[in-house]
Amino acid sequence: MNGDFQIHKIKALSRPYAYAICGKPISENFNKGIYTLSWIPNKDCFNKNTEIFLSTSFYFPDGFQSVFSNCEACILKSLQIEGYYEIILDRMHKKSVKLTVRPIKVLKD
């Protein structure tokens, strides 16, 4: 090793993930550049939000599109630190919520 960064290792460690889930996690997946997270929110999730990391440097350099299922007015809001976002629910849910994040431009390896 000559002190250079191992970009492939950094990229693997920079994959999208949820680091705080307000509720019961159902599934989380990152495959072919598409990230999905499904969970059932707790009843007090208006005061506590689910938070995720999306590496804009490695996986979403041209931006991303986020789509919620079962949560029409949910918002993915930046936490003002690059790559960190919170999910703000529109109302109380008794069913699962699913977030899908896709890169705007197709990834090339």
Secondary structure, DSSP 4 states (H G I P E B T S, - for coil): --S---HHHHHHHT--EEEE-SEEEEEEEEETTEEEEEEEE-TTTTTS-EEEE--TTTT-TT-EEEEEES-TT-EEEE-SSTTEEEEE-SS--SS-EEEEEEESS----
